[in-house]
Amino acid sequence: MDVFLWVIVPYLCLAVFAVGHFWRYRYDKFGWTTRSSQLYEDRLLRWGSPLFHFGMLGVVGGHVIGLLVPRSWTAAVGIDDHLYHYIAVIGGLAAGVACVVGMVILIYRRRTVGPVFSATTVMDKVMYAFLFVVIVLGMWNTIAGSIFAIGGEYHYREGVSVWYRSFLAFQPDASLMAEAPPGFRLHAMTAFLLFALWPFTRLVHVFSAPVGYLTRPYIVYRSRDETAYSNRAPRRGWDRISQ
């Protein structure tokens, strides 16, 4: 069961993540969008969207450091366990609170604004549910494990982080996750399930960037109303445009 949960399932989720994005981009380019609803309402969106997105940047950055950077590396640059713990707890909670508050605002907006609610799909609701669970479980692990040491102190950099790096190296050690507290295991499993759902939701916009704007030609706008620029009577017909 440990091998199934912490080797087979994660790799299946990442396979769906990769193949699903390829399929979505190949066969549903017009659906590769955030499905923006700003035209329907922007007052709540101005608060909820920045809080959620900037908070999520902090959450992702914290996970990259915590999971991919070994303990020996931070020690080598003079960051001891106490300082790392302090930065991780303060930064993680701040980012998590921003995410949760922003998400609550966005969900409230989506539920109470009629046109926005009408544009909400089933996958949107599933996505919000998984995102909320993943973020709340992550905050709970920080509060319960790092602050109050509920269930005993657990050093995730010696367990979960090592498993994650071994997983990315295709040499996963399932026993490391099997020995982790339930909160960490639930957080990891719901995160992998979210990765499997990712290609089929609006989250695909994360991998979009307006790079084409840097090289596209200028757009020239011309008015057909010549009287706006002179007192001459407008000519009939179309103007010839040179190549």
Secondary structure as the mmCIF struct_conf table of DSSP 4:
data_model
#
loop_
_struct_conf.conf_type_id
_struct_conf.id
_struct_conf.beg_label_comp_id
_struct_conf.beg_label_asym_id
_struct_conf.beg_label_seq_id
_struct_conf.end_label_comp_id
_struct_conf.end_label_asym_id
_struct_conf.end_label_seq_id
HELX_RH_AL_P HELX_RH_AL_P1 ASP A 2 VAL A 3
HELX_RH_PI_P HELX_RH_PI_P1 PHE A 4 ILE A 8
HELX_RH_AL_P HELX_RH_AL_P2 VAL A 9 TYR A 27
HELX_RH_3T_P HELX_RH_3T_P1 LYS A 29 GLY A 31
BEND BEND1 THR A 33 THR A 33
TURN_TY1_P TURN_TY1_P1 GLN A 38 TYR A 40
HELX_RH_AL_P HELX_RH_AL_P3 ARG A 43 LEU A 68
BEND BEND2 VAL A 69 VAL A 69
HELX_RH_AL_P HELX_RH_AL_P4 ARG A 71 ALA A 76
TURN_TY1_P TURN_TY1_P2 VAL A 77 GLY A 78
HELX_RH_AL_P HELX_RH_AL_P5 ASP A 81 THR A 112
BEND BEND3 VAL A 113 VAL A 113
HELX_RH_AL_P HELX_RH_AL_P6 GLY A 114 SER A 118
TURN_TY1_P TURN_TY1_P3 ALA A 119 ALA A 119
HELX_RH_AL_P HELX_RH_AL_P7 VAL A 122 ASN A 141
HELX_RH_PI_P HELX_RH_PI_P2 THR A 142 ILE A 147
BEND BEND4 PHE A 148 PHE A 148
TURN_TY1_P TURN_TY1_P4 ILE A 150 GLY A 151
BEND BEND5 GLY A 152 GLY A 152
HELX_RH_3T_P HELX_RH_3T_P2 TYR A 156 GLU A 158
TURN_TY1_P TURN_TY1_P5 GLY A 159 GLY A 159
HELX_RH_AL_P HELX_RH_AL_P8 VAL A 160 LEU A 168
TURN_TY1_P TURN_TY1_P6 ALA A 169 PHE A 170
HELX_RH_AL_P HELX_RH_AL_P9 ALA A 174 ALA A 178
TURN_TY1_P TURN_TY1_P7 GLU A 179 GLU A 179
BEND BEND6 ALA A 180 ALA A 180
HELX_RH_AL_P HELX_RH_AL_P10 PRO A 182 LEU A 197
HELX_RH_3T_P HELX_RH_3T_P3 TRP A 198 PHE A 200
BEND BEND7 THR A 201 THR A 201
HELX_RH_3T_P HELX_RH_3T_P4 ARG A 202 PHE A 207
HELX_RH_3T_P HELX_RH_3T_P5 VAL A 211 LEU A 214
TURN_TY1_P TURN_TY1_P8 THR A 215 THR A 215
BEND BEND8 ARG A 216 ARG A 216
HELX_LH_PP_P HELX_LH_PP_P1 PRO A 217 VAL A 220
BEND BEND9 ARG A 224 ARG A 224
HELX_RH_3T_P HELX_RH_3T_P6 GLU A 226 ALA A 228
TURN_TY1_P TURN_TY1_P9 TYR A 229 TYR A 229
BEND BEND10 ASN A 231 ARG A 232
HELX_LH_PP_P HELX_LH_PP_P2 ALA A 233 ARG A 235
BEND BEND11 ARG A 236 GLY A 237
HELX_LH_PP_P HELX_LH_PP_P3 TRP A 238 ARG A 240
#
